[in-house]
Amino acid sequence: MKKIDEGYLTKKINKLNKKIHRAEEQKNDNKVWWRKMKLDKLKLKLKKLGNSKP
């Protein structure tokens, strides 16, 4: 199983941001909407992971 740490999550967030911007340029609103929802979930996980560190 993959270890989910801050580096992994930030990499995923950056990759998703690129996909969002590409979809916005192509005027594909449905993909933008779904990816923004996923982005919010990843940011929430990253925030929760940051708060749990001592």
Phi and psi in degrees as a GROMACS rama.xvg file:
@    title "Ramachandran Plot"
@    xaxis  label "Phi"
@    yaxis  label "Psi"
@TYPE xy
-74.8795  137.936  LYS-2
-81.064  121.812  LYS-3
-95.6508  106.496  ILE-4
-126.516  -175.392  ASP-5
-62.2955  -40.3297  GLU-6
-61.9454  -43.5712  GLY-7
-62.8367  -45.2808  TYR-8
-67.4788  -39.7364  LEU-9
-66.5309  -35.6213  THR-10
-63.0945  -44.7646  LYS-11
-63.0291  -40.411  LYS-12
-63.9278  -44.5192  ILE-13
-63.0142  -41.6849  ASN-14
-64.4255  -40.1368  LYS-15
-68.7482  -36.4278  LEU-16
-60.7796  -41.3645  ASN-17
-60.7487  -43.3653  LYS-18
-65.0834  -37.2545  LYS-19
-64.3761  -46.3008  ILE-20
-65.1598  -36.9294  HIS-21
-65.2183  -42.3157  ARG-22
-67.1264  -34.7171  ALA-23
-65.2069  -39.432  GLU-24
-64.7192  -33.2847  GLU-25
-86.7467  1.94938  GLN-26
59.0534  39.2668  LYS-27
-103.093  85.8956  ASN-28
-65.3043  -32.6994  ASP-29
-64.5797  -45.5343  ASN-30
-64.7813  -39.1647  LYS-31
-60.8976  -44.8961  VAL-32
-61.3865  -48.8907  TRP-33
-64.172  -40.6864  TRP-34
-70.1628  -32.8236  ARG-35
-67.8811  -35.4579  LYS-36
-63.4757  -44.2036  MET-37
-65.3392  -37.8307  LYS-38
-61.8013  -41.9756  LEU-39
-61.2405  -40.5974  ASP-40
-63.8183  -41.9073  LYS-41
-66.0636  -40.5299  LEU-42
-64.472  -37.8889  LYS-43
-64.3862  -42.7639  LEU-44
-61.9251  -42.0482  LYS-45
-64.1852  -41.7239  LEU-46
-64.2968  -42.7939  LYS-47
-65.2169  -38.6078  LYS-48
-67.0175  -38.1475  LEU-49
-67.6871  -34.2935  GLY-50
-74.8081  -25.8637  ASN-51
-81.5076  -12.2948  SER-52
-73.2172  142.906  LYS-53
